Amino acid sequence: MSSLVADPENIRLAMLGMVEGNGHPYSWSAIFNGYDPEHMDDCPYPVIPQYLGAQDPATMQIAGARVTHIWTDDPGDAQKVARASRVPNIVARAADVIGHVDAVIIATDRGEEHVGRARPFVEAGLPIFVDKPLVDNEPDLRTFNGWVEGGAGILSTSAMRYAREFVSARRRLAELGEPRYLSMSTPKSWERYGIHALEGIYPLLGPGYVSVRNTGSSERNIVHLKHTCGADVVLLAIGDMYGGFCRLSAMGTKGAFDVAFADTFCAFKAQLQAFVDYLRTGRRPVPWSETVEMMKIIIAGIRSREEGGREVSLSEIGEG
């Protein structure tokens, strides 16, 4: 494999898009650029200046990459993020960054919008990181799959894959014996946050999911997954359950453990570092086939809920 960018040690990035309930442009840009504490205090998401302020300024940034351009859906947001996270260039249209950056980050978490947001950059040949979830419907999954099969450099992950708490949990898998039951919880919607619960747990068992049954509602998603290894997985996405953000339980024939997510900054930095490493080497940190399987699970969870809790086989969800 070879680098996806011309100068792997001086990567110019565009941060694109901002939607309600998602402050990633502030935090992600700061992880590359550093930040201005005075302006970051005005960030509408108080947890962001809190966890940024807990970091050592000498080590918090990712080396050799910088967010040089920003565009947000509301132009006023771009002004605020640029001041807080030291982004030198604000553009009037997202596509205006083409020709001025080496790669783009689509920092929005509405899967139904991502094909439209990504298309100009795929057509321009720019590598793209797409915030979770990549998609929430079958036609868009087919579109992204076609782009990747055609050679597009597209990566999309949840930060929970990189959370130190869940990376450590993977090293404890032998404690379970044969896994029998795993669960992960999250607040907010299945459409936007179900991928956090799914991808935090996914590397424990790996690919091989068979079916999905969502017996909940749009506000209270209770999603049962079956895996070829014989384990049952239950994912919870309950609107106001903020006390249950990414809490893992794992049980098997010999033992059990529980893990709670805590370090947001560490997870985000590792996630963004993985994208930079992908740009530098051309080697995917996550096989595309796993991304496709996870998106099928998200789509199947929606379909099952809309069909009264029917068990939906992943084989029903087309990818190409």
N, C-alpha and C positions, 0 to 999 in steps of 0.2 A: 504494500500500500504506500501511497505518497501523500504529501501534504495537500490539503484542500485550499491553502492560501499561499500567496506569493512570498510573503515574509513571515515565517512562523514565529519569529521573536518580536514582531511589531504588528500585532493584529488590531485592525480598526473595526469596531463593532457599532451597529446601530441598535438602539433600544426602541421598540415599536409597539405602540398601543397601550392603553390603560383603561380598565373598566371598573365599575363600582365594586367595592369589596376586595380589591386586589392592588396592593401597593408595591408589587415587584419592581417597577421601574426605579423607585427610590433605592431599595435595598440592593438589588442586583447591580445597578450602576455604581453604587458606593463600593461594592466588593471589587470592582475593577478600578475605580477612579479615586477612592477615598471620598471624603465628604466634608462639607462645611457644617460644623456643629450648630451654629446659630440658625442657619436656614433649615437644617434637618429637624430642628426642634419644632418647626412649623408643619412637618409631615402630618397628614391627617390620620395616620396609623401609629399611635403612640408606642406600640411595641417595637417598631423599627428603630427609632433613635435609642430605645432602651437596650436592645441587643447589640446594636452597632457600638454604643458607648462602652460596652463591656469588653470590647476587643482591644488588643494591642495594636495601635496604628502602624507599628513597624512591620507587622506580619499579616494584617487583615486583607491586603489586596492580592489579587492574582497577577503575577508578574508577566510582562510581555504582551498584555492585551489591554485595550482601553475602549470605553464607550465614547466615541467621538461625535455621534449624532443621535438626536432623539426626536421622535414624533409621538404625540398622544392624540386620542380621539377628541379631547377637549384641549385646545391650544393653551389654555391657562395652566393646565397640569404640566405641560412641557416646560413652561417657564419656571415653575416651582421645582420640578425635579432637576432641571439643569443647574439651578442655583445650589440646591442641596447636595447634589452628587457630582458637581464639577464637570458637567457635560458641555463642551464648548460650542456645539452647533445645534440649533433647532431648525427643523425643516417644516415647510408648509404642508407637504404631502408625504406619506410614507415612502412612495416610490422615488422621491427626490434623493434618497441616500444612495441609489444605484450609481455606481461609478466613483463613489467616495469612501466606501467601506469594503471590508473583505468578507464579512458575514453579518447576518442579522439575527436578533433575538426577538421573537414575537411573544410579548410578556402578558398575554391575556389568556384567561382560563375558560373561555366559552368555546367548546369544541365545535359548535355549529358555525362559527365564524372563521375557522382557521384556514379552510381552503381558499376563501376569498382574500384573506390577509396574506397568505403565503404565495399565491399565484404569481404576482409580478416578480418575485425574487427567484422562484423556481425558473421562470422563463428567462431571467437574466443570468442564471447559472450561479447564483450566490448560495453558499451553505446557510442553513437555517436551523436555529433551535426554536421549537414551539413549546410553549408552556403546556402543562397538563390540563385536561386530557387532549390528546391530539384531535380526536373527533368524538362525536356522540351519535353518529348515524352511518348506515351502511354505504350510501353513495359516496360520502366524503372519504371513508376508509378506502374504497376502491380507487378514488382519485389519488390519494397519497401513496397508495401501494404502487400504482402505475408510475408515478413520478420517481419513486425510489428504484423501481425496476429499470427505469430509463436512465438511471445514473445520478439522480439528484441527491445532494448531501443533506438529509433531513434527520434531525434527532429530536425526540420528545420523551421526557421522563418526568416523574414526580421526584421531588427532593427526598421523599421518604426512602427511596432506593439507596440513597447515600447517607442517610442518618446514621450517626455513629452507634446509636442505641440498637438499631436493627441490623447493622453490619456485625456488631458483636453477637447478636442473637443467632446469626447464621453459624457462628463458630460453636454454638452450644447445641446444635441440632442433634448430635449424638446422644445428648442427655435424654432425649425423648424416647429412644428406642425406635420403634416404628411409629411415625406420626399418625394420630387418629383424628385430632380436632385442633383447628387453629381459628382464631378470630381476631378481627381488627375493627376499631371503631373510629368514627369521625363525625364532627358536626356538619351542618350545611347539606347541600344537595348531593344526590348520587351523581347527577350529571357533571357537576363541577368538582366535587371533593371525593367521590367514590374512588377515583384513581389513587388518591393518597392512601386509603385503606388497602386497596388492592396491591399497589406496587411496593408498599412496605412489607407485605407478606409474601409476595410472588417469588422472590429469590429463595425462600425457604424450601419450597417444593419444586420450583422450576416449572417449565412448560408441561402441558399434559392435562389441562382442564377440559372437562367433558360437557358440563351443562350448568345452567344458572336458573335459579328460581327466586324471584323477588316477591315475597308475600306481604310487603308493606304498602305504603302509599308514597305520594310525592314528597311528603314531609317526614315520613318515617320508613325508610327503606331497610328491610331486613332481607339480606341477599345470601342465599345458600348456594355454594359452589361445590361441585363434585370433581375430584381429581383422579387420574388413572392409578395413582399409588394407593388409592383406597381411603385417603383422608377426606374429611369434610371440612370445609372452610365457610365461616359465616362472617360477612362484612356488614357493618351497621353504618348507615349515613342518616342521621337524625337531626333535623334542622337546627334546634336550639341546644344540642347536647355538647356545649363547649367544654364541659368537664371531661369529655371522653375523646379528646383529640389524639388520634393515633396511639391507642393503647392495645398492645398485642398480648394475647394469651395463646400458649401452645401446649398441647398435651399429647402424650404418646403411651406406648406399652410399658415404658420404664420410668418416665419422669415427666415433669412439667415445668414451665417457667412463664413469668409475666414480665413484660417490658413496657415502659412508658416513654414516649418521645419527649425530649426536653430542649435540645440544642438546635434552634432554628438556624442560627448563623452557620454553624458547622455543616449542616445539611445543604444549605444553599451554596456555600462556597465549594463544597465537594461536587455538587451537581454542575456548577458553572465551570469548574476546573475540568471536569470530564468532557464538556463541550469543547473547551480550548484544546485539550489533548487530542480530541477527534479531529479538529481543524488542522492540528500540527502533523498528525500521523496518518489520517485517513482510516484509522482502525476504530470501529464502533465499540463504545463501552457496553452497549446492550444490543444483542442480535435483533435485527429488524423483525424477524419472525416472532420474537417475544412481544414486541410492541404491538404487532398485529393481533396476537392472541389476547393481550390485555384490552385492546380496543373492542374486540369481539365480546369480551365479558361485560364491558360497560354498556355496549349496545344491547346485548342479550338481557341485561338487568332492566333496561328501560322497556324492552319489548315484553318481558315477563310481567312486569308491573302493569303495563297497559292492557295485558290480556288476562288479568285476574289471577296472577300468580302461577301461570302455566310454566312447567319446566321447559326451558328453551335449550336445545342442543347447540353448541358452538358451530356444529357443522351446518346449521341453518344460515349462519351469517356469512355472506359472500365477501371476498376480499379482492376479487379481480374480475 
